[in-house]
């Protein structure tokens, strides 16, 4: 059975091949992991949603977070039903959400997306700002309002989540990083966490 990719076969005994991950990986309580994730996503507000086209290419689009479900581990977005992303999702529901801020904190969320056309759901998450993006076609029906059939909701149910949020202030992180440059020791700068499918299910039912 073949293993993963490696470009070295001479790691010193007792030393991790990936010191950054070994130094920063954490597994605190599920409550803490979910709370830190939710706080980070709320601060970011925007992410890149990656979908797969019918010819197998990956495409990413910037999306604004419209809401959360499942106690914060599942995500809601608005969409125009006539856009390319809905075509992609109809053919393949697998998505990845990538959140990133200018401090280098990030979250990568893999899951399955559904397109919700039920008007009760659309009304629940509707924002008047959508009119600027959807547009009013002037026919009294396609007006960018909550009953415009083009306005749909994309729900992403998370399957796995990885994220990293800072342990320090910007200054403290810079000092820790500078120490690493000087000493060659991996800096302890982030809280690197992973949420698997069973943990996400626990979070939803908490």
N, CA, C and O of each residue as an XYZ file, in Angstrom:
824
protein
N       0.851     -1.198      0.000
C       0.000      0.000      0.000
C       0.879      1.237      0.000
O       1.743      1.388      0.864
N       0.662      2.136     -0.977
C       1.501      3.317     -1.092
C       1.085      4.358     -0.068
O      -0.086      4.451      0.302
N       2.070      5.152      0.393
C       1.780      6.198      1.362
C       1.553      7.524      0.677
O       1.391      7.584     -0.542
N       1.541      8.605      1.472
C       1.363      9.929      0.916
C       2.655     10.463      0.343
O       3.656      9.749      0.273
N       2.635     11.714     -0.065
C       3.814     12.326     -0.667
C       4.827     12.708      0.402
O       4.467     13.247      1.449
N       6.085     12.427      0.132
C       7.189     12.879      0.976
C       8.378     13.160      0.091
O       8.585     12.489     -0.920
N       9.163     14.155      0.472
C      10.348     14.481     -0.313
C      11.628     14.285      0.499
O      12.683     14.812      0.144
N      11.529     13.516      1.603
C      12.714     13.244      2.406
C      12.567     11.905      3.110
O      11.459     11.475      3.428
N      13.685     11.261      3.345
C      13.663      9.990      4.071
C      14.664     10.004      5.224
O      15.104      8.959      5.703
N      15.010     11.220      5.654
C      16.073     11.311      6.664
C      15.720     12.274      7.795
O      16.562     13.067      8.219
N      14.485     12.211      8.285
C      14.092     13.040      9.424
C      14.819     12.539     10.673
O      14.812     11.337     10.939
N      15.454     13.444     11.454
C      16.149     13.010     12.676
C      15.201     12.283     13.623
O      14.034     12.652     13.756
N      15.704     11.273     14.261
C      14.902     10.464     15.173
C      14.268     11.322     16.261
O      14.933     12.148     16.885
N      12.964     11.112     16.478
C      12.268     11.829     17.533
C      11.808     13.222     17.163
O      11.189     13.906     17.979
N      12.099     13.656     15.944
C      11.712     14.994     15.516
C      10.503     14.924     14.575
O      10.459     14.053     13.706
N       9.516     15.828     14.729
C       8.374     15.832     13.812
C       8.789     16.365     12.445
O       9.562     17.319     12.360
N       8.285     15.761     11.389
C       8.598     16.225     10.043
C       7.930     17.564      9.748
O       8.405     18.319      8.900
N       6.832     17.864     10.442
C       6.113     19.127     10.264
C       6.039     19.823     11.625
O       5.022     19.725     12.312
N       7.106     20.524     12.020
C       7.148     21.128     13.357
C       6.052     22.143     13.616
O       5.563     22.237     14.742
N       5.646     22.915     12.599
C       4.602     23.925     12.813
C       3.314     23.259     13.291
O       2.725     23.687     14.283
N       2.877     22.215     12.589
C       1.635     21.540     12.974
C       1.770     20.926     14.360
O       0.872     21.053     15.192
N       2.901     20.255     14.606
C       3.103     19.614     15.901
C       3.064     20.625     17.047
O       2.591     20.308     18.139
N       3.558     21.834     16.804
C       3.645     22.848     17.850
C       2.314     23.555     18.087
O       2.043     24.019     19.194
N       1.488     23.637     17.055
C       0.282     24.458     17.146
C      -1.030     23.677     17.218
O      -2.062     24.251     17.568
N      -1.014     22.398     16.898
C      -2.248     21.615     16.911
C      -2.808     21.527     18.321
O      -2.067     21.324     19.282
N      -4.130     21.680     18.438
C      -4.799     21.626     19.734
C      -6.048     20.763     19.636
O      -6.649     20.639     18.569
N      -6.427     20.176     20.746
C      -7.688     19.436     20.804
C      -8.387     19.742     22.131
O      -8.504     18.871     22.994
N      -8.856     20.999     22.288
C      -9.564     21.363     23.518
C     -10.977     20.790     23.509
O     -11.290     19.931     22.685
N     -11.824     21.251     24.406
C     -13.199     20.770     24.466
C     -13.935     21.131     23.182
O     -13.592     22.103     22.509
N     -14.952     20.338     22.852
C     -15.763     20.621     21.674
C     -16.389     22.012     21.776
O     -16.457     22.733     20.781
N     -16.839     22.386     22.952
C     -17.455     23.702     23.156
C     -16.492     24.814     22.776
O     -16.875     25.754     22.080
N     -15.240     24.718     23.228
C     -14.255     25.749     22.917
C     -13.947     25.787     21.427
O     -13.830     26.864     20.841
N     -13.815     24.616     20.813
C     -13.516     24.587     19.389
C     -14.629     25.238     18.571
O     -14.360     26.003     17.644
N     -15.863     24.936     18.914
C     -16.993     25.507     18.169
C     -17.103     27.009     18.421
O     -17.327     27.775     17.484
N     -16.949     27.437     19.666
C     -17.063     28.864     19.984
C     -15.993     29.676     19.259
O     -16.296     30.740     18.719
N     -14.752     29.199     19.234
C     -13.683     29.936     18.551
C     -13.920     29.969     17.038
O     -13.649     30.979     16.388
N     -14.420     28.876     16.485
C     -14.747     28.853     15.065
C     -15.838     29.872     14.743
O     -15.697     30.662     13.809
N     -16.920     29.853     15.513
C     -18.042     30.754     15.265
C     -17.607     32.210     15.380
O     -17.985     33.036     14.549
N     -16.822     32.531     16.392
C     -16.342     33.908     16.561
C     -15.493     34.353     15.376
O     -15.604     35.489     14.915
N     -14.647     33.452     14.888
C     -13.789     33.795     13.744
C     -14.618     34.012     12.483
O     -14.425     35.001     11.775
N     -15.535     33.097     12.199
C     -16.372     33.211     10.998
C     -17.215     34.487     11.054
O     -17.389     35.160     10.038
N     -17.734     34.817     12.229
C     -18.523     36.044     12.373
C     -17.686     37.279     12.054
O     -18.188     38.237     11.467
N     -16.415     37.256     12.440
C     -15.541     38.391     12.158
C     -15.216     38.491     10.670
O     -15.122     39.589     10.121
N     -15.046     37.352     10.030
C     -14.670     37.343      8.605
C     -15.820     37.789      7.701
O     -15.661     38.677      6.864
N     -16.968     37.163      7.884
C     -18.199     37.463      7.139
C     -18.168     37.006      5.684
O     -19.208     36.637      5.139
N     -17.004     37.021      5.046
C     -16.896     36.615      3.651
C     -15.988     35.395      3.525
O     -15.058     35.207      4.310
N     -16.280     34.573      2.520
C     -15.428     33.412      2.265
C     -15.393     33.145      0.771
O     -16.142     33.750      0.004
N     -14.520     32.235      0.366
C     -14.517     31.713     -0.991
C     -15.185     30.347     -0.969
O     -14.780     29.460     -0.218
N     -16.206     30.184     -1.795
C     -16.883     28.898     -1.921
C     -16.389     28.202     -3.182
O     -16.556     28.711     -4.290
N     -15.777     27.028     -3.002
C     -15.275     26.259     -4.137
C     -16.296     25.199     -4.522
O     -16.755     24.423     -3.683
N     -16.643     25.179     -5.807
C     -17.531     24.166     -6.362
C     -16.812     23.489     -7.518
O     -15.758     23.944     -7.963
N     -17.392     22.401     -7.996
C     -16.805     21.674     -9.118
C     -17.716     21.809    -10.334
O     -18.918     21.560    -10.245
N     -17.138     22.208    -11.478
C     -17.904     22.346    -12.708
C     -18.148     20.975    -13.324
O     -17.559     19.978    -12.906
N     -19.033     20.941    -14.335
C     -19.363     19.648    -14.937
C     -18.213     19.050    -15.729
O     -18.262     17.875    -16.093
N     -17.162     19.849    -16.008
C     -15.977     19.289    -16.661
C     -14.840     19.035    -15.671
O     -13.692     18.835    -16.068
N     -15.177     19.045    -14.365
C     -14.222     18.623    -13.344
C     -13.309     19.692    -12.805
O     -12.449     19.396    -11.976
N     -13.464     20.933    -13.247
C     -12.619     22.014    -12.744
C     -13.165     22.554    -11.429
O     -14.374     22.537    -11.199
N     -12.272     23.032    -10.570
C     -12.670     23.689     -9.333
C     -12.782     25.190     -9.572
O     -11.904     25.803    -10.178
N     -13.877     25.772     -9.086
C     -14.122     27.198     -9.251
C     -14.475     27.784     -7.886
O     -15.259     27.196     -7.142
N     -13.896     28.945     -7.555
C     -14.191     29.602     -6.281
C     -14.855     30.943     -6.520
O     -14.515     31.664     -7.459
N     -15.813     31.269     -5.653
C     -16.520     32.539     -5.733
C     -16.604     33.143     -4.334
O     -16.757     32.423     -3.347
N     -16.505     34.462     -4.255
C     -16.648     35.134     -2.966
C     -18.114     35.139     -2.566
O     -18.985     35.493     -3.360
N     -18.381     34.738     -1.307
C     -19.753     34.659     -0.796
C     -19.827     35.375      0.546
O     -18.897     35.312      1.350
N     -20.942     36.055      0.773
C     -21.186     36.717      2.058
C     -22.029     35.799      2.930
O     -23.063     35.297      2.490
N     -21.596     35.582      4.144
C     -22.330     34.725      5.065
C     -23.663     35.376      5.422
O     -23.700     36.527      5.856
N     -24.757     34.634      5.239
C     -26.091     35.165      5.541
C     -26.634     34.650      6.858
O     -27.551     35.249      7.420
N     -26.090     33.553      7.362
C     -26.575     32.995      8.613
C     -25.876     31.690      8.922
O     -25.060     31.205      8.138
N     -26.205     31.126     10.071
C     -25.619     29.846     10.500
C     -26.725     28.983     11.096
O     -27.724     29.491     11.605
N     -26.530     27.681     11.023
C     -27.433     26.727     11.649
C     -26.600     25.682     12.381
O     -25.371     25.748     12.390
N     -27.280     24.721     12.991
C     -26.555     23.639     13.659
C     -25.660     24.118     14.777
O     -24.553     23.610     14.956
N     -26.148     25.118     15.548
C     -25.345     25.735     16.621
C     -24.039     26.323     16.094
O     -23.032     26.354     16.803
N     -24.063     26.788     14.850
C     -22.926     27.537     14.317
C     -22.003     26.779     13.401
O     -21.051     27.370     12.891
N     -22.231     25.478     13.157
C     -21.288     24.703     12.349
C     -21.772     24.468     10.920
O     -21.043     23.889     10.114
N     -22.991     24.908     10.591
C     -23.505     24.836      9.231
C     -23.803     26.261      8.762
O     -24.108     27.132      9.576
N     -23.716     26.497      7.447
C     -23.628     27.875      6.959
C     -24.656     28.164      5.863
O     -24.993     27.301      5.052
N     -25.144     29.416      5.866
C     -26.212     29.858      4.977
C     -25.696     30.990      4.082
O     -25.013     31.905      4.540
N     -26.042     30.900      2.797
C     -25.672     31.933      1.832
C     -26.861     32.225      0.918
O     -27.724     31.371      0.711
N     -26.893     33.446      0.375
C     -27.870     33.783     -0.646
C     -27.271     33.503     -2.027
O     -26.052     33.478     -2.198
N     -28.151     33.294     -3.001
C     -27.675     33.102     -4.373
C     -28.764     33.471     -5.354
O     -29.949     33.466     -5.019
N     -28.354     33.789     -6.562
C     -29.250     33.949     -7.694
C     -29.359     32.578     -8.370
O     -28.353     32.001     -8.783
N     -30.570     32.074     -8.478
C     -30.760     30.726     -9.020
C     -30.255     30.592    -10.453
O     -30.014     29.484    -10.931
N     -30.097     31.728    -11.139
C     -29.664     31.673    -12.539
C     -28.152     31.817    -12.687
O     -27.652     31.955    -13.803
N     -27.427     31.788    -11.583
C     -25.967     31.940    -11.633
C     -25.293     30.593    -11.816
O     -25.908     29.548    -11.607
N     -24.031     30.622    -12.206
C     -23.298     29.382    -12.469
C     -23.128     28.494    -11.254
O     -23.033     27.274    -11.385
N     -23.089     29.098    -10.065
C     -22.848     28.279     -8.871
C     -23.980     27.276     -8.639
O     -23.739     26.158     -8.184
N     -25.214     27.680     -8.953
C     -26.332     26.753     -8.750
C     -26.278     25.601     -9.754
O     -26.671     24.480     -9.432
N     -25.795     25.868    -10.959
C     -25.594     24.782    -11.929
C     -24.573     23.785    -11.400
O     -24.773     22.573    -11.488
N     -23.475     24.303    -10.849
C     -22.433     23.433    -10.286
C     -22.997     22.572     -9.164
O     -22.753     21.367     -9.114
N     -23.756     23.199     -8.259
C     -24.256     22.482     -7.081
C     -25.320     21.455     -7.437
O     -25.449     20.438     -6.756
N     -26.073     21.702     -8.481
C     -27.062     20.714     -8.910
C     -26.364     19.447     -9.390
O     -26.859     18.341     -9.172
N     -25.211     19.608    -10.046
C     -24.466     18.457    -10.562
C     -23.612     17.793     -9.489
O     -23.424     16.577     -9.508
N     -23.092     18.592     -8.545
C     -22.183     18.062     -7.518
C     -22.318     18.931     -6.271
O     -21.972     20.112     -6.293
N     -22.818     18.349     -5.193
C     -23.107     19.138     -3.984
C     -21.889     19.358     -3.095
O     -21.989     20.066     -2.093
N     -20.741     18.771     -3.432
C     -19.542     18.932     -2.601
C     -18.998     20.356     -2.719
O     -18.835     20.874     -3.824
N     -18.718     20.982     -1.581
C     -18.160     22.324     -1.585
C     -17.061     22.438     -0.546
O     -16.946     21.614      0.361
N     -16.251     23.484     -0.700
C     -15.314     23.886      0.341
C     -15.466     25.376      0.551
O     -15.531     26.143     -0.409
N     -15.524     25.787      1.812
C     -15.570     27.193      2.181
C     -14.220     27.589      2.757
O     -13.724     26.937      3.675
N     -13.629     28.635      2.235
C     -12.338     29.107      2.728
C     -12.463     30.507      3.300
O     -12.669     31.466      2.557
N     -12.338     30.634      4.631
C     -12.345     31.930      5.308
C     -10.901     32.329      5.608
O     -10.095     31.481      5.991
N     -10.568     33.604      5.440
C      -9.205     34.082      5.685
C      -9.263     35.555      6.052
O     -10.021     36.324      5.461
N      -8.444     35.949      7.047
C      -8.342     37.379      7.329
C      -6.908     37.845      7.147
O      -6.017     37.041      6.874
N      -6.683     39.154      7.298
C      -5.351     39.697      7.008
C      -4.346     39.434      8.116
O      -3.195     39.857      8.014
N      -4.761     38.737      9.183
C      -3.813     38.313     10.217
C      -3.324     36.886      9.983
O      -2.517     36.366     10.754
N      -3.814     36.260      8.923
C      -3.398     34.892      8.622
C      -4.241     33.831      9.305
O      -3.944     32.642      9.189
N      -5.283     34.232     10.014
C      -6.213     33.260     10.585
C      -7.083     32.717      9.449
O      -7.407     33.445      8.511
N      -7.458     31.448      9.535
C      -8.187     30.841      8.416
C      -9.066     29.697      8.892
O      -8.886     29.156      9.983
N     -10.030     29.341      8.034
C     -10.852     28.154      8.262
C     -11.145     27.520      6.912
O     -11.465     28.209      5.943
N     -11.030     26.193      6.862
C     -11.347     25.427      5.664
C     -12.454     24.447      6.033
O     -12.273     23.579      6.887
N     -13.597     24.598      5.379
C     -14.794     23.836      5.734
C     -15.248     23.023      4.530
O     -15.627     23.591      3.506
N     -15.212     21.704      4.644
C     -15.683     20.828      3.579
C     -17.067     20.315      3.941
O     -17.314     19.917      5.079
N     -17.963     20.328      2.971
C     -19.317     19.883      3.264
C     -20.135     19.660      2.018
O     -19.614     19.605      0.905
N     -21.434     19.531      2.232
C     -22.382     19.301      1.149
C     -23.391     20.448      1.141
O     -23.896     20.857      2.186
N     -23.673     20.957     -0.057
C     -24.569     22.101     -0.205
C     -25.907     21.678     -0.785
O     -25.984     20.769     -1.611
N     -26.947     22.346     -0.343
C     -28.282     22.166     -0.919
C     -28.822     23.526     -1.319
O     -28.536     24.533     -0.671
N     -29.602     23.551     -2.385
C     -30.226     24.783     -2.854
C     -31.661     24.798     -2.353
O     -32.459     23.930     -2.708
N     -31.988     25.782     -1.529
C     -33.310     25.860     -0.912
C     -34.133     26.936     -1.620
O     -33.742     28.103     -1.659
N     -35.289     26.527     -2.186
C     -36.162     27.464     -2.893
C     -37.435     27.780     -2.118
O     -38.215     28.640     -2.527
N     -37.647     27.089     -1.003
C     -38.842     27.315     -0.185
C     -38.880     28.777      0.263
O     -37.907     29.280      0.826
N     -40.007     29.462      0.011
C     -40.063     30.897      0.291
C     -39.998     31.203      1.774
O     -39.538     32.280      2.151
N     -40.445     30.287      2.636
C     -40.320     30.525      4.081
C     -38.854     30.609      4.479
O     -38.470     31.452      5.289
N     -38.039     29.730      3.905
C     -36.605     29.749      4.197
C     -35.973     31.019      3.635
O     -35.169     31.668      4.304
N     -36.341     31.370      2.406
C     -35.799     32.583      1.785
C     -36.183     33.820      2.608
O     -35.346     34.688      2.854
N     -37.446     33.897      3.030
C     -37.895     35.035      3.849
C     -37.106     35.106      5.158
O     -36.771     36.194      5.626
N     -36.813     33.954      5.741
C     -36.108     33.917      7.027
C     -34.739     34.583      6.927
O     -34.319     35.291      7.842
N     -34.050     34.355      5.820
C     -32.672     34.844      5.694
C     -32.536     36.031      4.740
O     -31.425     36.508      4.508
N     -33.638     36.506      4.193
C     -33.576     37.565      3.189
C     -32.990     38.856      3.756
O     -33.221     39.207      4.913
N     -32.223     39.555      2.910
C     -31.687     40.873      3.241
C     -32.029     41.835      2.105
O     -31.843     41.492      0.937
N     -32.530     43.044      2.427
C     -32.837     44.020      1.377
C     -31.642     44.358      0.492
O     -31.819     44.782     -0.650
N     -30.424     44.175      1.009
C     -29.228     44.463      0.210
C     -29.138     43.576     -1.025
O     -28.412     43.896     -1.966
N     -29.873     42.456     -1.028
C     -29.830     41.557     -2.182
C     -30.320     42.231     -3.455
O     -29.917     41.853     -4.554
N     -31.188     43.229     -3.312
C     -31.712     43.898     -4.509
C     -30.594     44.480     -5.363
O     -30.697     44.527     -6.588
N     -29.527     44.923     -4.708
C     -28.408     45.502     -5.460
C     -27.704     44.444     -6.301
O     -27.166     44.753     -7.364
N     -27.704     43.192     -5.830
C     -26.999     42.117     -6.532
C     -27.909     41.376     -7.501
O     -27.476     40.990     -8.587
N     -29.153     41.176     -7.122
C     -30.080     40.414     -7.956
C     -30.665     41.285     -9.064
O     -30.815     40.837    -10.201
N     -30.994     42.533     -8.727
C     -31.536     43.466     -9.710
C     -33.043     43.356     -9.870
O     -33.639     42.306     -9.624
N     -33.645     44.460    -10.286
C     -35.080     44.531    -10.546
C     -35.280     44.554    -12.058
O     -34.849     45.486    -12.738
N     -35.946     43.509    -12.579
C     -36.133     43.404    -14.024
C     -37.353     44.168    -14.511
O     -37.623     44.203    -15.712
N     -38.103     44.790    -13.582
C     -39.184     45.675    -13.958
C     -40.476     45.013    -14.384
O     -41.343     45.653    -14.979
N     -40.608     43.712    -14.078
C     -41.841     43.021    -14.470
C     -42.774     42.760    -13.297
O     -43.790     42.083    -13.456
N     -42.440     43.295    -12.107
C     -43.270     43.098    -10.932
C     -43.074     41.759    -10.249
O     -43.659     41.522     -9.192
N     -42.284     40.891    -10.810
C     -42.032     39.565    -10.230
C     -40.558     39.380     -9.904
O     -40.195     38.972     -8.801
N     -39.726     39.684    -10.873
C     -38.276     39.540    -10.688
C     -37.708     40.881    -10.227
O     -37.040     41.591    -10.979
N     -38.000     41.204     -8.956
C     -37.664     42.527     -8.429
C     -36.552     42.502     -7.381
O     -36.247     43.532     -6.779
N     -35.945     41.337     -7.158
C     -34.896     41.235     -6.145
C     -35.424     41.123     -4.736
O     -34.645     41.104     -3.784
N     -36.743     41.050     -4.582
C     -37.352     40.915     -3.264
C     -37.415     39.465     -2.810
O     -36.997     38.573     -3.547
N     -37.930     39.212     -1.611
C     -37.940     37.854     -1.060
C     -38.820     36.875     -1.830
O     -38.664     35.662     -1.686
N     -39.750     37.387     -2.653
C     -40.598     36.502     -3.450
C     -40.132     36.385     -4.902
O     -40.768     35.708     -5.709
N     -39.044     37.034     -5.223
C     -38.418     36.859     -6.539
C     -37.928     35.414     -6.621
O     -37.109     35.012     -5.795
N     -38.396     34.619     -7.586
C     -38.006     33.209     -7.635
C     -36.517     32.987     -7.867
O     -36.011     31.888     -7.635
N     -35.810     34.020     -8.323
C     -34.361     33.881     -8.506
C     -33.606     33.860     -7.181
O     -32.496     33.335     -7.108
N     -34.208     34.433     -6.126
C     -33.534     34.503     -4.828
C     -33.682     33.157     -4.123
O     -34.786     32.755     -3.754
N     -32.559     32.470     -3.944
C     -32.558     31.177     -3.268
C     -31.528     31.203     -2.143
O     -30.724     32.128     -2.033
N     -31.575     30.178     -1.324
C     -30.636     30.038     -0.209
C     -29.791     28.781     -0.432
O     -30.307     27.727     -0.803
N     -28.507     28.913     -0.203
C     -27.610     27.754     -0.220
C     -27.272     27.409      1.218
O     -26.751     28.240      1.962
N     -27.575     26.166      1.606
C     -27.209     25.674      2.929
C     -26.013     24.732      2.786
O     -26.032     23.817      1.962
N     -24.992     24.957      3.578
C     -23.821     24.079      3.576
C     -23.776     23.333      4.904
O     -23.601     23.933      5.965
N     -23.934     22.029      4.827
C     -23.812     21.178      6.008
C     -22.375     20.681      6.078
O     -21.914     19.956      5.196
N     -21.679     21.075      7.125
C     -20.249     20.774      7.239
C     -20.001     19.291      7.481
O     -20.741     18.624      8.204
N     -18.941     18.800      6.856
C     -18.509     17.418      7.054
C     -17.204     17.363      7.846
O     -17.068     16.549      8.759
N     -16.258     18.211      7.505
C     -15.034     18.364      8.297
C     -14.650     19.843      8.287
O     -14.911     20.568      7.327
N     -14.023     20.266      9.383
C     -13.570     21.656      9.499
C     -12.165     21.674     10.083
O     -11.878     20.995     11.070
N     -11.301     22.456      9.462
C      -9.995     22.763     10.029
C      -9.872     24.278     10.104
O     -10.292     24.985      9.188
N      -9.293     24.777     11.197
C      -9.118     26.221     11.272
C      -7.939     26.556     12.168
O      -7.492     25.743     12.977
N      -7.449     27.780     12.001
C      -6.354     28.289     12.830
C      -6.667     29.721     13.217
O      -6.858     30.580     12.356
N      -6.720     29.972     14.515
C      -6.883     31.336     15.024
C      -5.692     31.665     15.915
O      -5.068     30.777     16.496
N      -5.391     32.939     16.009
C      -4.171     33.367     16.671
C      -4.208     33.152     18.182
O      -5.248     33.310     18.822
N      -3.054     32.788     18.737
C      -2.886     32.698     20.192
C      -2.566     34.071     20.790
O      -2.780     34.302     21.980
N      -2.052     34.976     19.955
C      -1.471     36.218     20.462
C      -2.090     37.431     19.779
O      -2.847     37.300     18.817
N      -1.757     38.612     20.289
C      -2.018     39.848     19.562
C      -1.094     39.886     18.348
O      -0.190     39.059     18.231
N      -1.312     40.830     17.458
C      -0.457     40.954     16.270
C       1.009     41.148     16.668
O       1.903     40.572     16.049
N       1.250     41.957     17.699
C       2.629     42.204     18.134
C       3.226     40.946     18.750
O       4.364     40.581     18.455
N       2.450     40.286     19.606
C       2.944     39.064     20.239
C       3.241     37.976     19.219
O       4.230     37.253     19.343
N       2.380     37.861     18.206
C       2.603     36.876     17.156
C       3.858     37.180     16.359
O       4.607     36.272     15.999
N       4.088     38.461     16.081
C       5.282     38.856     15.332
C       6.549     38.546     16.117
O       7.551     38.124     15.540
N       6.508     38.754     17.427
C       7.667     38.448     18.273
C       7.937     36.953     18.273
O       9.084     36.522     18.151
N       6.885     36.169     18.410
C       7.039     34.707     18.408
C       7.592     34.214     17.073
O       8.443     33.326     17.035
N       7.096     34.801     15.973
C       7.585     34.417     14.650
C       9.058     34.796     14.494
O       9.852     34.017     13.968
N       9.420     36.005     14.957
C      10.819     36.447     14.851
C      11.745     35.521     15.624
O      12.855     35.241     15.170
N      11.304     35.036     16.794
C      12.096     34.079     17.558
C      12.334     32.811     16.737
O      13.426     32.244     16.739
N      11.274     32.380     16.030
C      11.403     31.183     15.221
C      12.410     31.344     14.092
O      13.156     30.417     13.777
N      12.428     32.539     13.480
C      13.384     32.811     12.410
C      14.812     32.724     12.938
O      15.700     32.196     12.268
N      15.026     33.248     14.149
C      16.374     33.279     14.729
C      16.815     31.899     15.200
O      17.953     31.492     14.965
N      15.913     31.181     15.866
C      16.293     29.910     16.496
C      16.061     28.687     15.611
O      16.627     27.621     15.856
N      15.218     28.846     14.573
C      14.879     27.693     13.745
C      13.814     26.808     14.374
O      13.480     25.753     13.834
N      13.279     27.237     15.519
C      12.223     26.471     16.180
C      10.857     26.975     15.721
O      10.627     28.182     15.657
N       9.951     26.049     15.402
C       8.630     26.440     14.916
C       7.933     27.334     15.934
O       7.890     26.996     17.117
N       7.388     28.468     15.501
C       6.716     29.378     16.435
C       5.362     28.833     16.866
O       4.655     28.199     16.082
N       5.014     29.086     18.112
C       3.711     28.697     18.634
C       2.807     29.922     18.515
O       2.660     30.696     19.461
N       2.204     30.085     17.335
C       1.469     31.312     17.042
C      -0.031     31.103     16.905
O      -0.804     32.034     17.128
N      -0.457     29.896     16.541
C      -1.863     29.661     16.241
C      -2.479     28.576     17.103
O      -1.782     27.738     17.675
N      -3.789     28.607     17.182
C      -4.567     27.502     17.732
C      -5.089     26.724     16.519
O      -6.070     27.123     15.891
N      -4.435     25.636     16.206
C      -4.770     24.839     15.029
C      -5.698     23.713     15.462
O      -5.315     22.853     16.255
N      -6.929     23.723     14.932
C      -7.934     22.761     15.390
C      -8.572     22.020     14.220
O      -8.535     22.472     13.076
N      -9.158     20.867     14.542
C      -9.881     20.055     13.566
C     -11.184     19.581     14.193
O     -11.210     19.165     15.351
N     -12.263     19.647     13.420
C     -13.561     19.119     13.834
C     -13.968     18.050     12.829
O     -14.154     18.341     11.648
N     -14.108     16.811     13.299
C     -14.507     15.744     12.375
C     -16.031     15.609     12.346
O     -16.747     16.325     13.047
N     -16.503     14.685     11.529
C     -17.944     14.570     11.308
C     -18.697     14.216     12.588
O     -19.792     14.728     12.823
N     -18.128     13.354     13.409
C     -18.818     12.970     14.644
C     -18.899     14.146     15.616
O     -19.909     14.311     16.300
N     -17.855     14.957     15.685
C     -17.883     16.137     16.553
C     -18.905     17.160     16.061
O     -19.600     17.788     16.859
N     -18.988     17.318     14.755
C     -19.963     18.255     14.196
C     -21.392     17.805     14.508
O     -22.263     18.629     14.788
N     -21.622     16.502     14.458
C     -22.944     15.996     14.794
C     -23.270     16.253     16.258
O     -24.401     16.603     16.595
N     -22.270     16.078     17.136
C     -22.460     16.377     18.554
C     -22.792     17.855     18.747
O     -23.669     18.201     19.539
N     -22.089     18.723     18.020
C     -22.315     20.164     18.151
C     -23.733     20.528     17.727
O     -24.375     21.365     18.362
N     -24.219     19.914     16.674
C     -25.580     20.213     16.192
C     -26.645     19.818     17.217
O     -27.676     20.480     17.343
N     -26.385     18.743     17.938
C     -27.400     18.225     18.862
C     -27.216     18.718     20.286
O     -27.976     18.342     21.179
N     -26.207     19.564     20.504
C     -25.935     20.060     21.860
C     -27.067     20.960     22.348
O     -27.012     21.469     23.468
